[in-house]
Amino acid sequence: MSGDDAAALTARERGDTHVALRGIGRIVMLVAVVVLVAGVVLTGNFVHTGTFFPWLRTATASTTAVVGEAPTPSASAEDDGTTPQTPAERVASEDERLSAVAALGSTDPALIEKWNTVVLGAKGGQATIYVLDDLVALGAVRRDDDKTFTLVRNVVVRAGVELDLIVPGVTLRMASSPAGTTSIVGWGGHLQFAGTEGERMTITSWDDDRGGPDVDESDGRAYIRVRDGIMLTFFADFASLGYWSGRTGGLAVTGSGTVDAGVRLQNTTITGLHYGLFASESTGVGVFDTTITGSTLTGVELTNGGHDFVLQRAIVRDSGGDGISLSRQSKDLSLTETTVEGSAGWGIRVDGSALAAGPTSGGYGLDPASGFTLTESRVQDNRDGGVRVISNDTTEITRTTIDEVRTAVLVEGPSKGLTVANADLSSSELRALDITGRITDATVSGSRLVGRRIALALAGAAVIVKDNDLTVSSGYAVELADEARADLTGNVFRGIGQDAVAMWSGARTMQADNDDSHWSFQWAWVGWMNEHPMMWMWALVLLIPAIGVPLLWRRAREHRRLRRLLRDALLRDGQERVAAYGGSAAEDPATPVPTPVPTPVPPPASAPPLFAGEPARLARDARADRPRSFADLRTGPLEGRTFASLREFAVAAVVEGGFSVGSIARLFRIPQWRLQKWVDEAASAPAGSGRTFT
């Protein structure tokens, strides 16, 4: 028998008929794990980056530093070291100039020589009106052609004076470059900019070196401002004005607390200003049929205690901050037929919070501001959300559509008096309406609220909710928390979730006549898993070892059972062999019993003759040594022998070599019962049948 005989036993001869199935199972399990892990990785890449293979993207090369060191101000040949270098310093310099100019007479030579400013004062102590030709005559404006003029000096309009720039079809360029900027400031006076419907007036910054508007705000930029005065615009277009602060923001109206300041914009377009419109301590601000686009910061900023603000048929679009902001105790804002969209902050942000929580040096009041009305308007596609109202009393949102990715309307207390009626509020990612904080006297009625997981969220508020249509993709139509109170009557709940109305943390509700026939039940955890689809894949990945653990435990149990069966079989085999020799252990192990010498008895005539090697087997049945390899078998009677098959080799090892059936079965990796059967068949084979071994 050659050295390769060890591999000649087939799986069937070993009794192992499940090798192929186990191999296939292992391959399938391995492939499943690889596919699931790859699916998790690729799906995660697509969800977060929009592509399955983000590492294949080629980064766009750029020669411009994204983040660099802040420039250090330094004097140049044209700079004596006194020119401000930062925007904040430029604003402070402007304040200094205006304060100095206010103290000088309108004909003082220092106005031109030091401050490059033309002051328009009252003539003869009476109200005086100046026009564009007057500015040309005073050297403040340069005439470029019949329709184009350039402001080359600052203009200050004092109290009792009105500057009327009613010039249809004319473009007024305000000089603005790194070398210096110009401004028109109504210091107690009134400003008017107007064209006609067919021939609009245009006001823009202008950099002669660039041959176009000044788009760099870092070195200052031309602006228009009214302090303690009135600004009026009709059929006028403003572009590329303002920088850094509110009062230098482009179009600004500021009050000092002693004289009312106001502005009226009608049929006006405002494009690319720092603030589209900035109003501080002002009253009577009106914006009608006006479009404000592309402001660097807020589109309309109303702040510092102003009141009586009206926007009708206005459009505020693509602001760099909030679209419209009301703050610092300003109140009474009314928006009608107004559109706010594309803001980088909130579409509309109303902060009526009290300026103090107790006694302060400024003597600020402790009550929140009041008065905000949003009617027949549209708010959409703003990054942070639609409308946010903070501690503002008497808030009304009626007949308005708000469609956002994030929260459509967020109302935060403490406050009293909230009305949401006949509104259409929707959010594709968060809540349609979120009312939180100590809010009383609140009503939500006749509205359509659509959210992703929650349509209406109430926390700590007391609200009457009636006759609304509330829809969610999966979650809760209404969620109450933090001891919120709600009366829910006549509402229609649509969507999928565990409960249409969920209550937490001491919340209470009264429900009557609500329609939940369009609501489908779904366990909350299933909804949560659907909101986080990656969790399903991770659950499948974790399910594989979860299934494998009981299988391994079952396999170990089967191995223990087989070992017990093998031990029992070996014990029985040993007992049978002892019994076959007619001997047994002494009952008293302490007393040795001599083993009787059996008298040889000739076999009966009918018994089969002993085949070759039987004496050797009988002599070595009790061998304690166990063969470790096939080389151990090729000693003694089997040395130098060859066999036609492993079966003959195994039988000869038992019969002639004298090794036990169990040790040979383990060495040859065949069932013990099968080897015993082969041995019995060899013993019962007639002489000359080829079953004997020589």
C-alpha positions in Angstrom: 0.0 0.0 0.0 1.5 3.4 -1.0 1.7 6.5 1.2 -1.4 7.9 -0.6 -3.6 5.2 0.7 -4.7 7.4 3.6 -6.8 9.5 1.2 -8.4 6.5 -0.5 -11.4 6.3 1.9 -14.5 7.9 0.5 -16.9 10.1 2.4 -19.5 7.4 2.1 -17.0 4.7 3.5 -16.5 7.1 6.5 -20.2 7.5 6.9 -20.0 11.2 6.3 -22.8 12.1 3.8 -23.2 15.8 4.6 -19.8 17.2 3.6 -21.1 18.8 0.4 -24.1 20.4 2.2 -21.8 21.9 4.9 -19.4 23.3 2.3 -22.3 24.9 0.4 -23.7 26.3 3.6 -20.4 27.9 4.6 -20.0 29.4 1.1 -23.5 30.8 1.2 -23.0 32.3 4.7 -19.7 33.9 3.7 -21.2 35.4 0.5 -24.2 36.7 2.5 -21.9 38.5 5.0 -19.8 40.0 2.3 -22.9 41.2 0.4 -24.5 42.7 3.5 -21.4 44.5 4.6 -20.9 45.9 1.1 -24.5 47.0 1.0 -24.2 48.8 4.3 -21.0 50.6 3.1 -22.4 51.6 -0.3 -25.8 52.6 1.0 -24.2 54.8 3.7 -22.0 56.4 1.0 -25.0 57.2 -1.2 -27.1 58.6 1.7 -24.3 60.9 2.9 -22.5 61.8 -0.3 -25.0 61.1 -3.1 -22.7 58.6 -4.7 -21.8 54.9 -4.1 -18.1 55.5 -4.7 -17.1 58.9 -3.2 -13.4 57.9 -3.3 -13.6 57.9 -7.1 -14.4 61.7 -7.1 -11.6 63.9 -8.3 -11.2 66.9 -6.0 -11.5 70.2 -7.9 -8.1 71.9 -7.9 -8.0 75.5 -6.7 -5.3 78.1 -6.5 -7.2 80.2 -4.0 -6.6 79.5 -0.3 -9.8 78.5 1.4 -8.6 79.7 4.8 -5.7 82.1 5.1 -4.2 84.4 7.6 -6.0 87.6 8.3 -4.3 90.5 6.6 -2.4 92.8 8.8 -3.2 96.5 8.3 -0.3 98.4 6.9 0.3 101.9 5.6 1.0 102.5 1.9 2.3 105.4 -0.1 -1.2 106.8 -0.3 -2.0 106.0 3.3 -0.7 108.1 6.2 -1.6 105.5 8.7 -4.9 107.2 9.7 -7.1 105.6 7.1 -9.2 102.8 8.7 -8.2 99.4 7.6 -11.0 97.1 8.9 -14.8 97.4 8.2 -15.4 98.1 11.9 -12.9 100.9 11.9 -14.5 102.3 8.7 -17.9 102.4 10.4 -16.4 104.2 13.5 -14.7 106.6 11.1 -18.0 107.3 9.4 -19.6 108.0 12.8 -16.8 110.4 13.6 -17.2 112.2 10.3 -21.0 112.6 10.7 -20.6 113.9 14.3 -17.9 116.4 13.1 -20.0 117.6 10.1 -23.1 118.1 12.3 -21.1 120.6 14.3 -20.0 122.7 11.3 -21.8 125.3 9.3 -23.0 124.3 5.8 -20.4 126.6 4.2 -17.5 125.7 6.4 -14.4 125.0 4.1 -13.4 122.1 6.4 -16.4 120.2 5.0 -14.7 119.8 1.6 -11.1 120.0 2.6 -11.2 117.5 5.4 -14.4 115.5 5.2 -15.1 115.6 1.4 -18.7 116.3 2.3 -21.4 118.7 0.9 -24.0 119.8 3.5 -27.5 120.7 2.4 -28.9 123.2 4.9 -32.0 125.2 5.1 -32.0 128.5 3.3 -33.4 131.6 5.2 -34.5 129.3 8.0 -37.3 127.8 5.8 -37.8 124.4 4.4 -35.7 123.9 1.4 -35.8 121.4 -1.4 -32.7 120.3 -3.4 -32.6 118.4 -6.6 -30.0 116.6 -8.7 -28.9 119.8 -10.6 -28.2 121.4 -7.2 -25.8 118.6 -6.3 -24.1 119.0 -9.7 -23.7 122.8 -9.0 -22.3 122.1 -5.6 -19.7 119.7 -6.9 -21.1 116.7 -5.2 -22.2 115.0 -8.4 -20.4 114.6 -11.7 -22.5 114.5 -14.9 -21.3 111.7 -17.2 -24.1 112.0 -19.8 -27.7 112.9 -19.9 -28.8 109.7 -18.1 -25.7 108.9 -16.0 -24.4 110.8 -13.0 -21.7 109.9 -10.4 -21.7 111.0 -6.8 -18.1 112.0 -6.0 -18.6 113.6 -2.5 -20.6 112.7 0.6 -23.9 114.5 1.0 -25.5 115.3 4.3 -29.1 116.5 4.4 -30.0 118.5 7.5 -33.3 119.0 9.3 -35.7 121.1 7.4 -34.2 120.1 4.1 -35.5 117.6 1.5 -33.4 116.1 -1.2 -35.7 115.1 -4.1 -34.0 112.9 -6.6 -37.0 112.4 -8.9 -35.2 111.6 -12.1 -36.9 109.0 -14.3 -34.5 106.9 -16.4 -31.4 108.3 -14.6 -28.6 106.2 -13.1 -26.9 107.7 -10.1 -23.5 106.0 -9.5 -22.1 106.4 -6.0 -18.3 106.4 -6.1 -17.1 103.4 -4.1 -13.6 101.8 -4.3 -10.6 101.0 -2.0 -9.6 104.7 -2.4 -12.8 105.8 -0.7 -16.5 105.7 -0.6 -19.5 108.1 -0.8 -22.8 108.3 1.0 -26.1 110.1 1.2 -27.2 110.7 4.8 -30.4 112.5 5.8 -29.3 113.9 9.2 -32.7 115.0 10.2 -33.6 115.7 6.6 -35.8 113.8 4.1 -34.7 111.8 1.1 -36.7 110.9 -2.0 -35.6 108.6 -4.9 -38.1 108.2 -7.7 -38.6 107.4 -11.3 -41.7 106.4 -13.2 -43.2 103.0 -14.0 -41.8 103.2 -17.6 -38.5 104.9 -16.6 -37.1 103.7 -13.3 -34.4 105.4 -11.4 -31.2 103.4 -10.6 -28.9 103.9 -7.7 -25.8 101.8 -7.4 -22.2 101.8 -6.1 -19.5 102.4 -8.7 -15.8 101.6 -9.0 -14.3 103.5 -11.9 -11.2 101.3 -11.9 -13.4 98.2 -12.3 -15.8 99.9 -14.5 -18.7 98.4 -12.6 -20.5 98.2 -9.2 -18.4 97.7 -6.1 -18.8 94.1 -5.0 -16.2 94.1 -2.2 -17.6 95.0 1.2 -14.3 94.5 3.1 -13.0 98.0 2.3 -16.2 99.8 2.8 -19.0 100.6 0.3 -21.3 103.4 -0.6 -24.6 103.6 1.4 -27.7 105.6 2.0 -29.1 106.4 5.4 -31.7 108.5 7.1 -31.3 109.5 10.8 -34.3 111.1 12.4 -35.9 111.6 9.0 -38.0 110.1 6.3 -37.0 108.1 3.2 -39.3 107.6 0.2 -38.7 105.5 -2.9 -40.9 105.0 -5.9 -40.1 103.0 -9.1 -36.4 102.9 -8.0 -33.7 100.2 -8.2 -30.9 100.0 -5.6 -27.9 97.7 -6.1 -24.6 96.8 -4.5 -24.7 99.1 -1.5 -23.6 98.9 2.2 -21.2 97.1 4.4 -20.6 95.7 7.9 -23.2 97.4 10.2 -26.9 98.1 10.0 -26.5 101.9 9.7 -24.1 101.5 6.9 -25.9 98.5 5.5 -27.1 100.0 2.3 -30.6 101.4 2.9 -30.9 102.3 6.6 -33.4 104.3 8.7 -32.4 105.0 12.3 -33.9 107.0 15.0 -32.4 108.6 18.1 -35.4 108.2 20.3 -36.4 111.9 20.1 -37.7 112.1 16.5 -39.5 109.5 14.6 -37.7 108.0 11.6 -39.5 106.1 8.9 -39.3 104.8 5.4 -41.7 103.9 2.6 -40.6 101.7 -0.3 -43.0 101.3 -3.1 -42.4 99.6 -6.5 -38.8 99.3 -5.6 -36.2 96.6 -6.2 -33.2 96.1 -3.9 -30.4 93.8 -5.0 -27.1 92.8 -3.4 -27.2 95.1 -0.4 -25.5 94.2 2.9 -28.9 94.6 4.6 -31.8 94.9 2.1 -33.5 97.3 4.5 -32.3 98.2 8.1 -34.7 100.0 10.4 -33.7 100.8 14.0 -35.9 102.8 16.5 -38.2 103.6 13.6 -41.9 103.9 13.1 -44.2 103.8 10.2 -42.0 101.6 8.0 -43.9 100.5 4.9 -42.7 98.2 2.1 -45.2 97.8 -0.8 -44.8 96.0 -4.1 -41.1 95.7 -3.5 -38.6 93.0 -4.2 -35.5 92.5 -2.0 -33.0 89.9 -3.4 -29.5 88.6 -2.5 -28.8 90.5 0.7 -25.5 89.6 2.3 -27.3 89.4 5.7 -30.9 89.9 6.6 -33.3 91.0 3.8 -35.4 93.2 6.2 -34.0 93.9 9.7 -36.4 95.7 12.1 -34.9 96.2 15.5 -34.3 98.3 18.6 -37.8 99.2 19.7 -39.4 100.2 16.4 -43.1 99.7 15.8 -45.8 99.8 13.1 -44.2 97.9 10.3 -46.1 96.9 7.2 -45.1 94.7 4.3 -47.6 94.2 1.5 -47.0 92.3 -1.7 -43.3 92.2 -1.0 -40.8 89.6 -2.1 -37.7 88.8 0.0 -35.5 86.2 -1.7 -32.1 84.6 -1.2 -31.0 86.4 1.9 -27.7 85.5 3.5 -29.3 85.4 7.0 -33.0 85.6 7.9 -35.4 86.8 5.3 -37.3 89.2 7.7 -36.2 89.8 11.3 -38.1 91.6 14.1 -36.1 91.9 17.3 -35.2 93.8 20.5 -38.6 94.8 21.6 -39.8 96.0 18.1 -43.4 95.2 17.7 -46.5 95.4 15.5 -45.3 93.8 12.3 -47.9 93.0 9.6 -47.1 90.9 6.5 -49.7 90.6 3.8 -49.4 88.8 0.5 -45.6 88.6 1.1 -43.3 85.9 -0.2 -40.1 84.9 1.7 -37.9 82.2 0.2 -34.4 80.9 -0.2 -33.0 82.4 3.0 -29.9 81.0 4.6 -31.5 81.4 8.0 -35.2 81.5 9.0 -37.7 82.9 6.5 -39.2 85.1 9.2 -37.8 85.4 12.7 -39.7 87.4 15.3 -38.0 87.7 18.7 -40.1 89.6 21.2 -38.2 88.5 24.3 -38.0 91.0 27.1 -34.6 92.8 27.2 -34.2 92.1 30.9 -35.3 89.6 33.6 -35.0 92.1 36.4 -33.8 95.6 37.3 -31.1 96.9 34.9 -29.1 100.0 34.4 -30.9 100.7 31.1 -34.3 100.3 32.8 -35.6 97.8 30.2 -39.1 96.4 30.6 -39.8 92.9 31.6 -42.7 92.2 29.3 -42.4 90.6 25.8 -43.2 92.5 22.7 -46.5 91.9 20.9 -48.1 92.1 17.5 -47.1 89.9 14.6 -49.6 89.1 11.8 -48.8 86.9 8.7 -51.7 86.8 6.3 -52.2 85.4 2.8 -48.4 85.0 2.4 -46.0 82.3 1.3 -42.8 81.2 3.0 -40.7 78.4 1.5 -37.3 76.8 0.9 -35.5 78.5 3.8 -32.6 76.6 5.2 -33.4 76.9 9.0 -37.2 76.8 8.7 -40.2 78.9 7.8 -41.3 81.1 10.7 -39.9 81.3 14.2 -41.7 83.3 16.9 -40.0 83.8 20.3 -41.8 85.2 23.3 -44.1 87.4 21.3 -47.7 88.1 22.4 -50.6 88.2 20.0 -49.2 86.2 17.1 -51.5 85.5 14.1 -50.8 83.2 11.1 -53.8 83.0 8.8 -54.5 81.9 5.2 -50.7 81.4 4.7 -48.8 78.6 3.0 -45.4 77.6 4.5 -43.5 74.8 2.9 -40.1 73.9 4.3 -37.6 71.0 4.6 -37.2 71.8 8.3 -39.8 73.0 10.8 -42.5 75.1 9.1 -43.6 77.1 12.1 -41.8 77.2 15.5 -43.5 79.2 18.3 -41.6 79.5 21.6 -42.9 80.9 24.9 -43.5 82.3 27.3 -46.2 84.3 25.6 -50.0 84.6 25.3 -52.3 84.9 22.3 -51.5 82.6 19.4 -53.8 82.0 16.4 -53.1 79.7 13.5 -56.1 79.5 11.2 -56.7 78.3 7.7 -53.0 77.9 7.1 -51.2 75.2 5.1 -48.0 74.2 6.9 -45.7 71.4 5.7 -42.3 70.1 6.5 -40.6 67.3 4.6 -38.1 66.5 7.4 -39.4 67.8 10.8 -42.6 69.2 12.1 -45.3 71.3 10.5 -46.1 73.3 13.7 -44.1 73.2 16.9 -45.5 75.0 19.9 -43.2 74.9 23.0 -43.0 76.8 26.3 -45.5 78.4 28.5 -48.0 79.6 25.8 -51.6 80.3 26.7 -54.7 81.4 24.8 -53.5 79.5 21.7 -55.8 78.2 19.0 -55.0 76.1 15.9 -58.0 75.7 13.6 -59.0 74.9 10.1 -55.4 74.3 9.0 -53.6 71.6 7.1 -50.5 70.4 8.9 -48.1 67.9 7.2 -44.9 66.7 8.9 -42.6 63.8 8.5 -42.9 62.1 11.9 -44.9 64.7 13.8 -47.5 67.2 12.3 -48.2 69.1 15.5 -45.8 69.1 18.5 -46.9 70.7 21.9 -44.6 71.0 24.9 -45.7 72.9 28.0 -48.4 74.8 26.1 -52.1 74.9 26.4 -53.8 74.8 22.9 -57.2 74.3 21.4 -56.8 72.2 18.2 -59.9 71.9 16.2 -61.1 71.1 12.6 -57.6 70.5 11.3 -56.2 68.0 8.8 -53.0 66.5 10.3 -50.8 64.2 8.2 -47.5 62.4 8.8 -45.5 59.9 6.8 -44.8 57.7 9.9 -45.0 58.7 13.5 -47.6 60.8 15.4 -50.2 63.3 14.2 -50.0 65.1 17.5 -47.3 64.7 20.2 -47.8 66.3 23.7 -45.0 66.5 26.2 -43.9 68.5 29.3 -47.4 68.8 30.8 -48.9 70.2 27.7 -52.7 70.5 27.5 -54.8 70.2 24.3 -58.4 70.0 23.4 -58.6 68.0 20.2 -61.9 68.2 18.4 -63.1 67.6 14.9 -59.6 66.8 13.5 -58.7 64.3 10.8 -55.6 62.2 11.4 -53.8 60.7 8.4 -50.7 58.6 8.3 -49.0 55.5 9.8 -47.9 55.0 13.4 -48.5 53.4 16.8 -50.7 56.3 18.0 -52.3 59.2 16.2 -52.0 61.2 19.5 -49.0 60.5 21.7 -48.7 61.9 25.3 -45.5 62.0 27.4 -44.4 63.6 30.7 -47.7 64.4 32.3 -49.4 65.7 29.2 -53.2 65.6 29.1 -55.7 65.9 26.3 -59.5 65.9 25.7 -60.5 64.3 22.4 -63.9 64.4 20.7 -65.2 63.9 17.2 -61.8 63.2 15.7 -61.6 61.1 12.5 -58.8 58.4 12.6 -60.2 56.3 9.8 -57.2 57.3 7.6 -54.7 56.2 10.2 -52.9 52.9 9.9 -51.3 51.2 12.9 -47.6 50.5 12.9 -45.3 49.7 15.9 -43.2 52.7 16.9 -39.9 50.8 16.6 -40.8 49.8 13.1 -41.4 53.5 12.2 -38.1 54.4 13.9 -36.2 51.7 11.9 -37.9 53.0 8.7 -36.7 56.5 9.5 -33.1 55.1 9.9 -32.9 52.5 7.0 -29.3 51.7 7.8 -30.5 50.0 10.9 -32.3 47.3 8.9 -29.0 46.4 7.3 -27.1 46.4 10.6 -29.9 44.3 12.1 -29.4 41.7 9.3 -25.7 41.8 9.8 -26.1 41.2 13.5 -28.8 38.6 12.9 -26.2 36.2 11.3 -24.2 35.7 14.5 -27.4 35.7 16.5 -28.5 32.7 14.4 -25.1 31.1 14.6 -24.9 31.1 18.4 -27.8 28.6 18.9 -26.5 26.5 16.0 -23.1 26.3 17.7 -24.7 25.5 21.0 -26.7 22.7 19.3 -23.6 21.4 17.6 -21.7 21.3 20.9 -24.6 19.5 22.5 -24.7 16.9 19.8 -20.9 16.4 20.2 -21.4 15.7 23.9 -24.2 13.2 23.1 -22.0 11.4 20.6 -19.1 11.2 23.0 -21.4 9.7 25.6 -22.7 7.2 23.0 -19.1 6.3 22.0 -18.1 5.9 25.6 -21.1 3.6 26.3 -20.3 1.6 23.1 -16.7 1.1 24.2 -17.8 0.1 27.7 -20.3 -2.4 26.2 -17.6 -3.7 23.8 -15.2 -4.2 26.7 -17.8 -5.9 28.8 -18.7 -8.2 25.9 -15.0 -9.1 25.3 -14.5 -9.9 29.0 -17.6 -12.0 29.1 -16.4 -13.8 25.9 -13.4 -15.0 27.8 -15.6 -16.3 30.7 -14.0 -14.1 33.3 -15.2 -11.3 35.4 -13.8 -9.0 38.1 -13.7 -10.3 41.6 -16.5 -9.0 43.8 -13.9 -8.1 46.4 -11.2 -6.0 44.8 -9.1 -6.2 47.9 -8.8 -10.0 47.6 -6.9 -11.1 44.5 -8.6 -14.0 42.7 -6.3 -16.3 40.7 -7.2 -16.4 37.1 -8.0 -20.0 36.2 -6.1 -21.4 33.3 -8.7 -22.5 30.7 -8.4 -26.0 29.4 -8.1 -25.9 25.7 -11.2 -27.3 24.2 -11.2 -28.3 20.6 -13.7 -26.4 18.5 -16.8 -28.3 17.6 -16.9 -29.7 14.2 -19.6 -27.3 13.1 -17.7 -24.1 14.1 -15.9 -22.3 11.4 -12.1 -22.8 11.4 -10.0 -20.0 12.8 -8.6 -17.9 10.0 -5.0 -16.9 9.8 -3.8 -14.5 12.5 -6.7 -15.2 15.0 -4.2 -16.2 17.7 -2.4 -12.9 17.3 -5.6 -11.0 17.6 -6.6 -12.9 20.8 -3.1 -12.3 22.1 -3.2 -8.6 21.5 -6.8 -7.7 22.2 -5.9 -6.0 25.4 -3.1 -3.8 23.9 -3.2 -0.4 25.5 -1.1 1.3 22.9 -2.9 3.1 20.2 -1.5 3.5 16.7 -0.7 7.1 15.9 -0.2 6.6 12.1 -0.2 4.0 9.4 3.5 3.6 10.0 2.7 2.2 13.5 0.6 -0.6 11.8 3.4 -1.7 9.6 5.2 -3.6 12.3 5.0 -7.1 13.5 2.7 -9.3 11.4 1.9 -6.5 8.9 5.4 -5.5 8.2 6.1 -5.4 4.5 2.6 -6.5 3.6 0.5 -4.9 0.8 -3.3 -4.8 0.6 -5.8 -4.3 -2.2 -7.8 -1.7 -0.3 -8.0 0.2 2.9 -10.7 -2.1 4.0 -8.4 -5.1 3.9 -5.7 -3.1 5.6 -8.1 -2.0 8.4 -9.4 -5.6 8.9 -5.9 -7.0 8.9 -4.8 -4.4 11.5 -7.6 -5.6 13.8 -7.4 -9.3 13.1 -3.7 -9.9 12.6 -2.1 -6.8 14.2 -4.2 -7.2 17.3 -5.3 -3.5 17.6 -8.8 -2.7 18.9 -11.6 -1.9 16.6 -12.1 1.6 18.2 -8.4 2.7 17.7 -8.3 1.5 14.1 -11.7 3.1 13.3 -10.4 6.4 14.6 -7.2 6.1 12.7 -9.0 5.2 9.4 -11.8 7.8 10.2 -14.6 5.3 9.7 -17.5 4.4 12.0 -16.6 1.8 14.6 -19.7 -0.2 13.8 -18.8 -0.4 10.1 -15.3 -1.7 10.9 -16.7 -4.2 13.3 -19.0 -5.4 10.6 -16.1 -5.8 8.2 -14.2 -7.8 10.8 -17.2 -10.1 11.5 -17.6 -10.6 7.7 -14.0 -11.5 7.4 -14.2 -14.0 10.3 -17.3 -15.7 8.8 -15.9 -15.9 5.3 -15.3 -19.5 4.1 -11.7 -20.5 3.6 -10.3 -19.7 0.2 -12.8 -16.9 -0.5 -10.1 -14.3 -0.5 -11.0 -13.0 2.9 -8.0 -14.4 4.6 -4.7 -12.4 4.7 -1.3 -13.8 4.1 
